[in-house]
Amino acid sequence: MKVHYKLEMFEGPLDLLLHLIDTAEVSIYNIPISEITDQYMEYVATMQELELDVASEFLVMASTLLSLKSKMLLPKPPVNEENEDAEEGADPREELVQKLLEYRKYKEIADSLREKELERSLIYTREPEDLSPYIRDLEENPVEGLHVADLVFAFQKLLRKVKSRNIVTRIHRDEISVKDRIREVRTLLRERGGRVMFSRLFAEDVTRQEIVVTFLALLELMKLKQVSCFQDRLFEDIVILARGDMETDGSTDDEIDY
């Protein structure tokens, strides 16, 4: 019983030509067509003797090399003055040289990618894990997005409003403490569904003392994390929003004594 072996040493005729040129140590720009053609034909004949499958592209390249060899061996016609420049630049090997240069470029790129693939195959990565349990829980800032300057601007705006009003008479009322004002703000928030505008905390005849006490009460409530303040846009009215249940057992109020 005969055993037939199929050997694929070269990927195509251009690959074989490059091998022959590199082995002969000649320049790809000055290929000795006669010598390379003979070596190419010997390789094709060897493949046929070993009963290897010879692709049609190898036979096409063989005929091309034989054609170039015949052109290189034929004497050149005399050069006329009219076609002197054209004859000097004509080289039957030019098209083959360009194909070999382009094939070598892509072959080097393929070899480089193959090396990178081999290096990457030696790297083993670990499957991604859920790192959410390691994320620290950051405490929510009750005044996030609200700068101290915003409260100052609102305070100055109210002061200008008070100064511009013509006061005919002044009604004196009992002094109100910060603790009492906190209770009033809580009551107002419960009545308004937990949301009230900053300007709604003051009556038309508001005094400087009431404005200051109200600011202090709001700061205390924000410190106790019972309200949060924000603005939808710059210089707009400040929105006061209740956080959770506004009821208190009085333990925090006892700490406020002014």
Summary of the structure (lengths in Angstrom):
residues: 258
radius of gyration: 46.9
end to end distance: 112.6
largest distance: 128.1
contacts: 537
relative contact order: 0.08
helix: 53%
strand: 4%
